[in-house]
Amino acid sequence: MRAAAALDDRVASGTSKVSIFLYVINTTMRAIEFLSESAAKELADKLPTLKKTDYNAIDELMQRVSQHHGIDGKKLHDLFVAKYKDTPDTWVKKIKQRNEDTISEGVETPEDQQKIKDFIQWSLKTLNMQQPHPKFEFSRDTEQAQQDHRTGMHTSDGNILVYIENRNLVDIFRTIFHELVHHRQDQLNMIGPDDSYPGSPVEAMADMMAGKYIKIYGKQHPEIFQ
C-alpha cells in the first residue's frame, strides 16, 4: 500500500515514465531480496534445532520453510547456498560439530556433554535465538573465575564462557541461560555502553529469566538436580 501510494504521488507530480519504471523495478527487487533473505535465515535458524540431521529430516524441514515462503525446495536450497556458502546439510553438521568440540573440551563425561547440548538447543529455541548462535567455551579455571568474580561471561565477540568446576549441573545450566539472554538482548540492541553493571535492568532480566526457565526445564528433566 505504501509503495502504491508513493507511485501515485510520483505520477501526479509528473515524474517521467522511465523514472517510474526504474522505481517499480528497484522496489520489486528489494522486496524479492528481503523475502529471499527471510527464507534462508529461517532455515538457518531451524536447522540446528533438529535432533537428526539426515536427509529425510533436513528435507522435511526445507519443505515446511519453502511452503511458508511460497517457493520451491530448489530455490530455497540455492538461496541458502548463496547466503551461507554451504549446502544446508554440510552447514548444519559444521555448526553441530563446532558445538560438540567446545563442549567436550571442558565437560568430562559423555552423559553430561549430551545434557548440556540438549539444554543449549532447548534454550536457543525458547529464546527465539537468531543466527549467528554463540560459540561456547567451558572452563575449569577456578582461579580465573575467582579473579573475575563471575561464573560466566558473554564476550564482546558474541561468544559465551562458562566456568564449570565444582558446580552442579543445574547451576551450570542457569549460567548458560543467563548468558544466552544477554546474547539475545545484544541481538535486539538492548545493551548499551555500561549497561551490564550488577543490578542493572539487563542483568535483572537475565537473572529473572534464568531462574524462571530453569524451573520449567527442571520439571521436564529432574535429573539436572544433583
N, C-alpha and C positions, 0 to 999 in steps of 0.2 A: 504494500500500500504506500509506504513512504517513497519507494523508488518510482511508482507510478505518479505520485503527486509531484515529485521532483521533475519527472519527464514532462508533465503537463505544464509546469512553470517554465521550463525551457522552451517548449513550443510557443507558449503565449508571449514570451519575451522576444521571439523572432530568431532564436538560435538556429544556425544553419543545419540543414539535414545531415550533413557529414558529421557535425559535432554531436548531433543527437544519436546518430548511428554508432559512433565511437563510444558514447556514454553508455548506451544499452549493452554493447559488446563487453565493455570493461566491467560493468555491474554484473552481468551474467557470469563472466569468467571468475570474478571474485566470489560469487555465490557458489559456483561449482567447486572452486578450490576449497572453500570453507567446508562444504559437505564432504568432500573427499578426505580432508584432514580429520574430520569428525569420525568417519567410518574407520579409518586406520587407527586412530587414537583409541576408539572404543575397543577394538580388537586387542591392541597392546595392553590396555588396562585389564582385560578379562583373561588373557592367555595365562598369566602367572597364577591365577586362582584355580586353574584346572588341576584336579588330583592326578589325572593321567594325561600324558601329552603324546599319545599315539595318534595315528592317522584319523581314526574314527572320532575321537574326542575333539581334535582340532577342527576337523571338517564340520562337525555338528555345530560348534561354536561359530565358525565362519558363516555357515548358512543362516544362523539366527541374526548375526550382525548384518549380513547382506540384505536380508529381508527387512530389517529395521530401517535401513538407509535406502532401500529401493534400488539396489544394484545387484549384479550377479557375482558369483564367487570369484571368477577370474578377475573382474575389475577390482574387487577388494584385495585380492592377492597382489595384483600389480601396484595398487596404491600403497600397500603395506611395505612392499619391497622398495619402492621409490623413497618412502619416508625413513625406514629403519635399516635399509641396506642389507637385509637378510630376509629369507623366507620365514613365514610365521613359525614353522616347526623348529628351524635352526635357531631363531631368535629366542624363543621361549626356553629351549634347552640350555642356551648360554646363560640366560638370566637365572634359571633354577640352579645350574651348576655353580655359578658365582656365589649364590646364597649358601649352597651346601658347603663350599670350600671355606667360606668365612666362619660358618657355624662350627665346622669340625675342627678348626684351628684352636678354639677356646673351650669347647664343651667335650668332656671325656667320653661319656657313654653314648652309643648309638640311640638308645631309648630316649635320653634327654635331648639329643640332637633333633630327633623326629618331633618331639613335643614342642620344641622351640620353633621349628619350621612350621608346624601346624598352627601354632599361636600367631606367628607373624602373618601368615596368609589370612587367617581369620581377622586379624586387626586391620590389615590393609583393606579388606573388603568392608569391614564395619565402618572405617573412617572414609570410605569412598576415595581412597588414595589415588592420585593421578600419577602418571609417569612423568619423570623418571622416579622409580622407587629408590629408597635409600639403600646403601650398602652397609651391612652390619659388621662390626668388629667386637669380639668378645675377649675381654682381658682378665687375667688373674693377678694383675699387678696391684696388690693391696696398698703398697707404699704410695703409688701414684694416686690411687683413689683417695687415700687419706690426705695427701697434699692438696688435691683438687677439691676436697670436701664435697664429693658427689658420688653417685652410684651409676651415673650415665651422662651422656652428653650428645647433643645434636650439633654437629660440627658445621663450620661455615661453608664447607663444600657439599653440604646436604647429606652427609653420612651420619651413622649413629654408632657411638661407642657405649658398650655396656660392661660394667665390672661385675664379675660373677663369682669370685672367690668367696667361700664361706657364706653363701646366701641360699635360701630356699628357692625352689623353682617359682613359687607364686610371687616372691619379691622380685626375681629377675623379670618375670612377665610384667609386673607393674611398671618397672623401669622402661621396658621395651615399649609398652603402650604410651607411657608418658612422653617419651622422646618421639614416638610416631605422631602424637598430637602436635608437637612442635613442628614436625616436618609438614604436616597438613596445614598448620597455621601459616607456615612460610609460603606454601603454595598459594594460599589465599591472601597473601600480602597483609597478614595480621600482625606481623612482628616488625616493629620499627627499631631504630637505634636506641640502645639502652633500655629495651622493654623487658628484658629477661632477668630482672633482679628478683631476689626472694620475696614472695608475696605479691608480685606484680599480677595484673589481670591475666596475662598469657600463661604465667606459671600456675595461677589458681585454677584456670580452666584445665590445664594438663593434669593437675593433681586430682581435680574433681572427676574428670572423665576416666582417668586410670583407675581410681577407686571404684567407680560405678561399673565399668565394663569388666574388671577383674572378677567382681562378684557374679556378673552374668555368665562369664566364661567358666568360672569355677563351679557353678551349678550344673553345667553340662559336662565338666571334666574335673570331678573331685580329686582325681589322682594328683593334681598340681599342688595340693595342700600336703606338705611333707612334715 
